[in-house]
């Protein structure tokens, strides 16, 4: 697999698009979505369309295979680029990350005047508690509910964060933005419309973004180079460009450091789980967990649909298996979701997620995109299998190409067994 690292530097304020929250005020997204990159590549390559008579129906074109607009867009999962600090991209907070309510934040940023009691991941505690109950045992303790340092309640950690080279973490700085007010134009007179003002929030200049993507496996070296050159030639992104917004500088190179691979992450995830598991029983020797566990973590919102087409925020075994089959992996060992029982003795899959609505604007059609239900970025889903080995390669491909709908717009980026799940003590 060929992986690319896309670095974007804003040379002027950039409006990354968002819904209008109220009145004439436009709020920007904090990330550069895959849809913006995809639209910019389309705008660059469309003038070179090999058969302009098919410009509104490319699938019917007989020469589409030699048309850059078609082969550099179709089947390409453009990444969502996040703000970077020191060349390292910031990470979306997982919904299992918690921190002290009285002194929130990473200990690396703690000072005498502003103490921080740390951030840790609660997933493995909840998983151990749930699985001991599944075996019919009464766990010896509950998952942690209060800060170990001051006994204050815990709350979700919701800020983006950065993993340093020293394996420590710190919360990312707040995104710098600009607010600009403009006069609306009367389209019939092409002059300023009296009393019509609107305000635009934009990402500040000199902000750096980084995204990673995997190119289609069918591409050869020449196609990859052409794609890199096309991305590097983009000079503007986002909306409100007629007001001077959106000037960018893009650098693309092949990714060398991909970090821990999927088998290593799954192995260390399970080793840490076994350590947490033993804390929930007095049995000696303690009963070992059955099989191997893995988490699927959403790095960006995902548009998930059940087999009958119903939108959902739950990632099921059928969805995971179907995605693996789409990528060429069949006859895989069965996996199952981790199940817990609520107070009414009803069974539910153990997952940490929430719904959101996504939309957008199609510059090509001049119309709003259809709104859709999505699972929020940072969602966590837990599965178990007796035979993890055959799944390694399939999971690596799912991680490389994502899952769910509209992946070409940056939705559905995932990571298997995020390393932060192993941070069971405050960091």
Secondary structure as a PSIPRED ss2 file (coil, helix, strand):
# PSIPRED VFORMAT (PSIPRED V4.0)

   1 X C   1.000  0.000  0.000
   2 X C   1.000  0.000  0.000
   3 X E   0.000  0.000  1.000
   4 X E   0.000  0.000  1.000
   5 X E   0.000  0.000  1.000
   6 X E   0.000  0.000  1.000
   7 X E   0.000  0.000  1.000
   8 X E   0.000  0.000  1.000
   9 X E   0.000  0.000  1.000
  10 X E   0.000  0.000  1.000
  11 X C   1.000  0.000  0.000
  12 X C   1.000  0.000  0.000
  13 X C   1.000  0.000  0.000
  14 X E   0.000  0.000  1.000
  15 X E   0.000  0.000  1.000
  16 X C   1.000  0.000  0.000
  17 X C   1.000  0.000  0.000
  18 X C   1.000  0.000  0.000
  19 X C   1.000  0.000  0.000
  20 X E   0.000  0.000  1.000
  21 X E   0.000  0.000  1.000
  22 X E   0.000  0.000  1.000
  23 X C   1.000  0.000  0.000
  24 X C   1.000  0.000  0.000
  25 X E   0.000  0.000  1.000
  26 X E   0.000  0.000  1.000
  27 X C   1.000  0.000  0.000
  28 X C   1.000  0.000  0.000
  29 X C   1.000  0.000  0.000
  30 X C   1.000  0.000  0.000
  31 X C   1.000  0.000  0.000
  32 X E   0.000  0.000  1.000
  33 X C   1.000  0.000  0.000
  34 X H   0.000  1.000  0.000
  35 X H   0.000  1.000  0.000
  36 X H   0.000  1.000  0.000
  37 X H   0.000  1.000  0.000
  38 X H   0.000  1.000  0.000
  39 X H   0.000  1.000  0.000
  40 X H   0.000  1.000  0.000
  41 X H   0.000  1.000  0.000
  42 X H   0.000  1.000  0.000
  43 X H   0.000  1.000  0.000
  44 X H   0.000  1.000  0.000
  45 X H   0.000  1.000  0.000
  46 X H   0.000  1.000  0.000
  47 X C   1.000  0.000  0.000
  48 X C   1.000  0.000  0.000
  49 X C   1.000  0.000  0.000
  50 X C   1.000  0.000  0.000
  51 X C   1.000  0.000  0.000
  52 X H   0.000  1.000  0.000
  53 X H   0.000  1.000  0.000
  54 X H   0.000  1.000  0.000
  55 X C   1.000  0.000  0.000
  56 X C   1.000  0.000  0.000
  57 X C   1.000  0.000  0.000
  58 X H   0.000  1.000  0.000
  59 X H   0.000  1.000  0.000
  60 X H   0.000  1.000  0.000
  61 X C   1.000  0.000  0.000
  62 X C   1.000  0.000  0.000
  63 X C   1.000  0.000  0.000
  64 X H   0.000  1.000  0.000
  65 X H   0.000  1.000  0.000
  66 X H   0.000  1.000  0.000
  67 X C   1.000  0.000  0.000
  68 X H   0.000  1.000  0.000
  69 X H   0.000  1.000  0.000
  70 X H   0.000  1.000  0.000
  71 X H   0.000  1.000  0.000
  72 X C   1.000  0.000  0.000
  73 X C   1.000  0.000  0.000
  74 X C   1.000  0.000  0.000
  75 X C   1.000  0.000  0.000
  76 X C   1.000  0.000  0.000
  77 X C   1.000  0.000  0.000
  78 X C   1.000  0.000  0.000
  79 X C   1.000  0.000  0.000
  80 X C   1.000  0.000  0.000
  81 X E   0.000  0.000  1.000
  82 X E   0.000  0.000  1.000
  83 X E   0.000  0.000  1.000
  84 X E   0.000  0.000  1.000
  85 X E   0.000  0.000  1.000
  86 X C   1.000  0.000  0.000
  87 X C   1.000  0.000  0.000
  88 X E   0.000  0.000  1.000
  89 X E   0.000  0.000  1.000
  90 X C   1.000  0.000  0.000
  91 X E   0.000  0.000  1.000
  92 X C   1.000  0.000  0.000
  93 X C   1.000  0.000  0.000
  94 X C   1.000  0.000  0.000
  95 X C   1.000  0.000  0.000
  96 X C   1.000  0.000  0.000
  97 X E   0.000  0.000  1.000
  98 X E   0.000  0.000  1.000
  99 X E   0.000  0.000  1.000
 100 X E   0.000  0.000  1.000
 101 X C   1.000  0.000  0.000
 102 X C   1.000  0.000  0.000
 103 X C   1.000  0.000  0.000
 104 X C   1.000  0.000  0.000
 105 X C   1.000  0.000  0.000
 106 X C   1.000  0.000  0.000
 107 X H   0.000  1.000  0.000
 108 X H   0.000  1.000  0.000
 109 X H   0.000  1.000  0.000
 110 X C   1.000  0.000  0.000
 111 X C   1.000  0.000  0.000
 112 X C   1.000  0.000  0.000
 113 X C   1.000  0.000  0.000
 114 X C   1.000  0.000  0.000
 115 X C   1.000  0.000  0.000
 116 X C   1.000  0.000  0.000
 117 X C   1.000  0.000  0.000
 118 X C   1.000  0.000  0.000
 119 X E   0.000  0.000  1.000
 120 X E   0.000  0.000  1.000
 121 X E   0.000  0.000  1.000
 122 X C   1.000  0.000  0.000
 123 X H   0.000  1.000  0.000
 124 X H   0.000  1.000  0.000
 125 X H   0.000  1.000  0.000
 126 X H   0.000  1.000  0.000
 127 X H   0.000  1.000  0.000
 128 X H   0.000  1.000  0.000
 129 X H   0.000  1.000  0.000
 130 X H   0.000  1.000  0.000
 131 X H   0.000  1.000  0.000
 132 X H   0.000  1.000  0.000
 133 X H   0.000  1.000  0.000
 134 X H   0.000  1.000  0.000
 135 X C   1.000  0.000  0.000
 136 X C   1.000  0.000  0.000
 137 X C   1.000  0.000  0.000
 138 X C   1.000  0.000  0.000
 139 X C   1.000  0.000  0.000
 140 X C   1.000  0.000  0.000
 141 X C   1.000  0.000  0.000
 142 X C   1.000  0.000  0.000
 143 X C   1.000  0.000  0.000
 144 X C   1.000  0.000  0.000
 145 X C   1.000  0.000  0.000
 146 X E   0.000  0.000  1.000
 147 X C   1.000  0.000  0.000
 148 X C   1.000  0.000  0.000
 149 X C   1.000  0.000  0.000
 150 X C   1.000  0.000  0.000
 151 X C   1.000  0.000  0.000
 152 X C   1.000  0.000  0.000
 153 X E   0.000  0.000  1.000
 154 X E   0.000  0.000  1.000
 155 X E   0.000  0.000  1.000
 156 X E   0.000  0.000  1.000
 157 X C   1.000  0.000  0.000
 158 X C   1.000  0.000  0.000
 159 X C   1.000  0.000  0.000
 160 X C   1.000  0.000  0.000
 161 X E   0.000  0.000  1.000
 162 X E   0.000  0.000  1.000
 163 X E   0.000  0.000  1.000
 164 X C   1.000  0.000  0.000
 165 X C   1.000  0.000  0.000
 166 X C   1.000  0.000  0.000
 167 X C   1.000  0.000  0.000
 168 X C   1.000  0.000  0.000
 169 X E   0.000  0.000  1.000
 170 X E   0.000  0.000  1.000
 171 X E   0.000  0.000  1.000
 172 X C   1.000  0.000  0.000
 173 X C   1.000  0.000  0.000
 174 X C   1.000  0.000  0.000
 175 X C   1.000  0.000  0.000
 176 X C   1.000  0.000  0.000
 177 X E   0.000  0.000  1.000
 178 X E   0.000  0.000  1.000
 179 X E   0.000  0.000  1.000
 180 X E   0.000  0.000  1.000
 181 X E   0.000  0.000  1.000
 182 X E   0.000  0.000  1.000
 183 X E   0.000  0.000  1.000
 184 X E   0.000  0.000  1.000
 185 X E   0.000  0.000  1.000
 186 X E   0.000  0.000  1.000
 187 X C   1.000  0.000  0.000
 188 X C   1.000  0.000  0.000
 189 X C   1.000  0.000  0.000
 190 X C   1.000  0.000  0.000
 191 X E   0.000  0.000  1.000
 192 X E   0.000  0.000  1.000
 193 X E   0.000  0.000  1.000
 194 X E   0.000  0.000  1.000
 195 X E   0.000  0.000  1.000
 196 X E   0.000  0.000  1.000
 197 X E   0.000  0.000  1.000
 198 X E   0.000  0.000  1.000
 199 X E   0.000  0.000  1.000
 200 X E   0.000  0.000  1.000
 201 X E   0.000  0.000  1.000
 202 X E   0.000  0.000  1.000
 203 X E   0.000  0.000  1.000
 204 X C   1.000  0.000  0.000
 205 X C   1.000  0.000  0.000
 206 X C   1.000  0.000  0.000
 207 X C   1.000  0.000  0.000
 208 X E   0.000  0.000  1.000
 209 X E   0.000  0.000  1.000
 210 X E   0.000  0.000  1.000
 211 X E   0.000  0.000  1.000
 212 X E   0.000  0.000  1.000
 213 X E   0.000  0.000  1.000
 214 X E   0.000  0.000  1.000
 215 X C   1.000  0.000  0.000
 216 X C   1.000  0.000  0.000
 217 X C   1.000  0.000  0.000
 218 X C   1.000  0.000  0.000
 219 X C   1.000  0.000  0.000
 220 X C   1.000  0.000  0.000
 221 X H   0.000  1.000  0.000
 222 X H   0.000  1.000  0.000
 223 X H   0.000  1.000  0.000
 224 X H   0.000  1.000  0.000
 225 X H   0.000  1.000  0.000
 226 X H   0.000  1.000  0.000
 227 X H   0.000  1.000  0.000
 228 X H   0.000  1.000  0.000
 229 X H   0.000  1.000  0.000
 230 X H   0.000  1.000  0.000
 231 X H   0.000  1.000  0.000
 232 X H   0.000  1.000  0.000
 233 X C   1.000  0.000  0.000
 234 X C   1.000  0.000  0.000
 235 X C   1.000  0.000  0.000
 236 X E   0.000  0.000  1.000
 237 X C   1.000  0.000  0.000
 238 X C   1.000  0.000  0.000
 239 X E   0.000  0.000  1.000
 240 X C   1.000  0.000  0.000
 241 X H   0.000  1.000  0.000
 242 X H   0.000  1.000  0.000
 243 X H   0.000  1.000  0.000
 244 X C   1.000  0.000  0.000
 245 X C   1.000  0.000  0.000
 246 X C   1.000  0.000  0.000
 247 X E   0.000  0.000  1.000
 248 X E   0.000  0.000  1.000
 249 X E   0.000  0.000  1.000
 250 X E   0.000  0.000  1.000
 251 X E   0.000  0.000  1.000
 252 X E   0.000  0.000  1.000
 253 X E   0.000  0.000  1.000
 254 X E   0.000  0.000  1.000
 255 X C   1.000  0.000  0.000
 256 X C   1.000  0.000  0.000
 257 X C   1.000  0.000  0.000
 258 X C   1.000  0.000  0.000
 259 X C   1.000  0.000  0.000
 260 X C   1.000  0.000  0.000
 261 X C   1.000  0.000  0.000
 262 X H   0.000  1.000  0.000
 263 X H   0.000  1.000  0.000
 264 X H   0.000  1.000  0.000
 265 X H   0.000  1.000  0.000
 266 X H   0.000  1.000  0.000
 267 X H   0.000  1.000  0.000
 268 X H   0.000  1.000  0.000
 269 X H   0.000  1.000  0.000
 270 X H   0.000  1.000  0.000
 271 X H   0.000  1.000  0.000
 272 X H   0.000  1.000  0.000
 273 X H   0.000  1.000  0.000
 274 X H   0.000  1.000  0.000
 275 X H   0.000  1.000  0.000
 276 X H   0.000  1.000  0.000
 277 X H   0.000  1.000  0.000
 278 X H   0.000  1.000  0.000
 279 X H   0.000  1.000  0.000
 280 X H   0.000  1.000  0.000
 281 X C   1.000  0.000  0.000
 282 X C   1.000  0.000  0.000
 283 X C   1.000  0.000  0.000
 284 X C   1.000  0.000  0.000
 285 X C   1.000  0.000  0.000
 286 X C   1.000  0.000  0.000
 287 X C   1.000  0.000  0.000
 288 X C   1.000  0.000  0.000
 289 X C   1.000  0.000  0.000
 290 X C   1.000  0.000  0.000
 291 X C   1.000  0.000  0.000
 292 X E   0.000  0.000  1.000
 293 X E   0.000  0.000  1.000
 294 X E   0.000  0.000  1.000
 295 X E   0.000  0.000  1.000
 296 X E   0.000  0.000  1.000
 297 X E   0.000  0.000  1.000
 298 X E   0.000  0.000  1.000
 299 X C   1.000  0.000  0.000
 300 X C   1.000  0.000  0.000
 301 X C   1.000  0.000  0.000
 302 X E   0.000  0.000  1.000
 303 X E   0.000  0.000  1.000
 304 X E   0.000  0.000  1.000
 305 X E   0.000  0.000  1.000
 306 X C   1.000  0.000  0.000
 307 X C   1.000  0.000  0.000
 308 X C   1.000  0.000  0.000
 309 X C   1.000  0.000  0.000
 310 X C   1.000  0.000  0.000
 311 X E   0.000  0.000  1.000
 312 X E   0.000  0.000  1.000
 313 X C   1.000  0.000  0.000
 314 X C   1.000  0.000  0.000
 315 X C   1.000  0.000  0.000
 316 X C   1.000  0.000  0.000
 317 X H   0.000  1.000  0.000
 318 X H   0.000  1.000  0.000
 319 X H   0.000  1.000  0.000
 320 X H   0.000  1.000  0.000
 321 X H   0.000  1.000  0.000
 322 X H   0.000  1.000  0.000
 323 X H   0.000  1.000  0.000
 324 X H   0.000  1.000  0.000
 325 X H   0.000  1.000  0.000
 326 X H   0.000  1.000  0.000
 327 X C   1.000  0.000  0.000
 328 X C   1.000  0.000  0.000
 329 X C   1.000  0.000  0.000
 330 X C   1.000  0.000  0.000
 331 X C   1.000  0.000  0.000
 332 X C   1.000  0.000  0.000
 333 X C   1.000  0.000  0.000
 334 X C   1.000  0.000  0.000
 335 X E   0.000  0.000  1.000
 336 X E   0.000  0.000  1.000
 337 X E   0.000  0.000  1.000
 338 X C   1.000  0.000  0.000
 339 X E   0.000  0.000  1.000
 340 X E   0.000  0.000  1.000
 341 X E   0.000  0.000  1.000
 342 X C   1.000  0.000  0.000
 343 X C   1.000  0.000  0.000
 344 X C   1.000  0.000  0.000
 345 X C   1.000  0.000  0.000
 346 X C   1.000  0.000  0.000
 347 X E   0.000  0.000  1.000
 348 X E   0.000  0.000  1.000
 349 X E   0.000  0.000  1.000
 350 X C   1.000  0.000  0.000
 351 X E   0.000  0.000  1.000
 352 X E   0.000  0.000  1.000
 353 X C   1.000  0.000  0.000
 354 X C   1.000  0.000  0.000
 355 X E   0.000  0.000  1.000
 356 X E   0.000  0.000  1.000
 357 X E   0.000  0.000  1.000
 358 X E   0.000  0.000  1.000
 359 X C   1.000  0.000  0.000
 360 X C   1.000  0.000  0.000
 361 X E   0.000  0.000  1.000
 362 X E   0.000  0.000  1.000
 363 X C   1.000  0.000  0.000
 364 X C   1.000  0.000  0.000
 365 X C   1.000  0.000  0.000
 366 X C   1.000  0.000  0.000
 367 X E   0.000  0.000  1.000
 368 X E   0.000  0.000  1.000
 369 X C   1.000  0.000  0.000
 370 X C   1.000  0.000  0.000
 371 X C   1.000  0.000  0.000
 372 X E   0.000  0.000  1.000
 373 X E   0.000  0.000  1.000
 374 X E   0.000  0.000  1.000
 375 X E   0.000  0.000  1.000
 376 X C   1.000  0.000  0.000
 377 X C   1.000  0.000  0.000
 378 X C   1.000  0.000  0.000
 379 X C   1.000  0.000  0.000
 380 X E   0.000  0.000  1.000
 381 X E   0.000  0.000  1.000
 382 X E   0.000  0.000  1.000
 383 X E   0.000  0.000  1.000
 384 X E   0.000  0.000  1.000
 385 X E   0.000  0.000  1.000
 386 X C   1.000  0.000  0.000
 387 X C   1.000  0.000  0.000
 388 X C   1.000  0.000  0.000
 389 X C   1.000  0.000  0.000
 390 X C   1.000  0.000  0.000
 391 X H   0.000  1.000  0.000
 392 X H   0.000  1.000  0.000
 393 X H   0.000  1.000  0.000
 394 X H   0.000  1.000  0.000
 395 X H   0.000  1.000  0.000
 396 X H   0.000  1.000  0.000
 397 X H   0.000  1.000  0.000
 398 X H   0.000  1.000  0.000
 399 X H   0.000  1.000  0.000
 400 X H   0.000  1.000  0.000
 401 X H   0.000  1.000  0.000
 402 X C   1.000  0.000  0.000
 403 X C   1.000  0.000  0.000
 404 X C   1.000  0.000  0.000
 405 X E   0.000  0.000  1.000
 406 X C   1.000  0.000  0.000
 407 X H   0.000  1.000  0.000
 408 X H   0.000  1.000  0.000
 409 X H   0.000  1.000  0.000
 410 X C   1.000  0.000  0.000
 411 X C   1.000  0.000  0.000
 412 X C   1.000  0.000  0.000
 413 X C   1.000  0.000  0.000
 414 X E   0.000  0.000  1.000
 415 X E   0.000  0.000  1.000
 416 X E   0.000  0.000  1.000
 417 X C   1.000  0.000  0.000
 418 X C   1.000  0.000  0.000
 419 X H   0.000  1.000  0.000
 420 X H   0.000  1.000  0.000
 421 X H   0.000  1.000  0.000
 422 X H   0.000  1.000  0.000
 423 X C   1.000  0.000  0.000
 424 X C   1.000  0.000  0.000
 425 X C   1.000  0.000  0.000
 426 X C   1.000  0.000  0.000
 427 X C   1.000  0.000  0.000
